[in-house]
Amino acid sequence: MRLLAKRAILLRGWRRWLAAFAAGAMGALAMPPFGFLPALVLCLVPAIWLLDGIMKEGTSSWAPVKAAALLGWVWGFGYFVAGLWWLGAAFLVEADQFAWAMPLGVLGLPALLAFFPAFGFALARLLWLPDARRILAFAFGLTVAEWLRGHLFTGFPWNSPGMALGQSLWLMQSVSLVGLYGLTFLSLCIGAAPAVLMTGRTARARWTAPALAALMLLGMTAFGFWRVPAEASASVPEVRLRIMQPNLPQDAKFNLRNRDAIMRHYLSLSARPSQNGAAPTHIIWPESAFPFLLHRDAGSLAQIAALLEPGSVLITGAARMDEPLPGEAVGKFYNAIQVIDDQGTILGSYDKVHLVPFGEYVPRFLDAVIRAVGLRQFVHIPGGFEPAERRMTLAIPGLPPVAATICYEAIFPGEILGDGPRPNLILNVTNDAWFGQTPGPYQHFAQARLRSVEEGLPLVRAANTGISAIIDPFGRIVDKLPLGVESSIDSTLPVAEPTTVYSKWGKFSLTVTLVICLMLLVVRRGQHSTFP
């Protein structure tokens, strides 16, 4: 194995870039739905060795940093291509219009996202040390890069390395303390530590970092075992939920000709007799439920009123439009969640804040270019959706205060809670039919599930094609429907837990962790041995 490490360190030219791409791609196996944890090691350890190989490359002091950035870009390109290839399925929903642009999603987006690990590798190289502390330099650089990826240019924290540990019930409990980015730092430290086994000069140098990583993993497991109670979570009284999963293909979902058939399908699934004999108090339909504006369709609202028992409500995704202002042909459109009572009255709405670029809107600075080449956003809305100005807690009769999220809003740590009192429930409605039977819906579900543990709140999730589920505040699955199944869930609502450490101090704890890490790296930098 030491020979393998030396060969990796000595790689040059195309062999180095091929090894970096393959190592990055291996990381996709650590993500959902595979969850193969050893793949994290196979992804990160070669990255350490390849960075070791550029320690003294080039004639200028910045040459190794530039080489590290290029290495990080190739590694990241492999990671994102292998982990996000399923985005190409969205271009085939309307293949006659979008199939030609599939490389933009399958290769173009990964190429852009790869600049974040490029920055992380370059930052790690600036802090690199010839001993086990280079594992901290690597974890520090990539964690900062991941935080930036989750925030810059609207943010896209999909498949952050922390998700490798965020799939195990016990290991995921650590996010209640440190959140996704803290878990990412821990994952990087643990996954990269075995690299020292093959490069340390002495037994102590070889085994200290891996032993600490093993203890860290054991401690996380023990904490999770202690935190998750043996008994099931208590239920909110007088709340009986029904989540409807219609499993409609995306090409039929937005076709106006199918409006009546879609409504009949939704109503028939929602009206099925309950297994326990008690009628549901809250029926939940997924995102973008209709190819029309529900709030302007009196006939559909009347059908919903006829479906509901007295005192019950329907919660559904639906596009809505404001009244046009003077001089405007149409009003602004919003991707919304609407609450409807047994009289067909819309009691309240939540408008999506964090829209999907190119999926729900075209960035204004690119709008002219996009239109010039004949492109538009995937959703057929004139001008695209408008974002809401701020996140608000949604009030729903019979339920505790709700943190509403639509689609991928649920992947953003620290952005779940809105203004007002702390909610006691996360509601996520989504439509993953764009991506078919691919890893995408599994990855989306796993990330939404992690928000429950971070915030100590139950999650109720309605997805058109799946995965619909009810999750308790510890991330335990109370009930769920598999991907690609037409059915419904009848269940109670778990009670929320007290505010977590992350919910109170999450951003502060990450800052402290990174500052301590940086101090360990910069102190006494001049007192180290020659690189092995």
Buried (B, 14 or more C-beta within 10 A) or exposed (E): EEEEBBEBBEBEEEEBBEBBBBBBBBBBBBBBBEBEBEBBBBBBBBBBBBBBBBBEEEEEEEEBBBBBBBBBBBBBBBBBBBBBBBBBBBBBBBEEEBEEBBEBBBBEBBBBBBBBBBBBBBBBBEBBBBBBBBBBBBBBBBBBBBBBBBBEEEBBBBBBBBBBBBBBBBBBBBBBBBBBBBBBBBBBBBBBBBBBBBBBEEEEBBBBBBEBBBEBBEEBBEBBEEBBEEEEBEBBEEBBBBBBBBBBEBEBBBEEEBBEEBBEBBBEBBBEEEEEEEBBBBBBBBBBBBBBEBBEBEEBBEBBBEBBEEEBBBBBBBBBBEEEEEEEEEEBBBBBBBBBBBEBEBBBBBBBBBBBBBBBBBEEEEBEEBEEEEBBBBBEBEEBBBBBEEBBBBBBEBBBBBBBBBBBBBBBBBBBBBEEEBBBBBBBBBBBBBBBEBBBBBBBBBBBBBBBBBBBBBBBBBBBBBBBBBBBBBBBBBBBBEBBEBBBBBBBBBBBBEBBBBBEBBEEBBEEBBEEBBEBBEEEEEEEEEBB
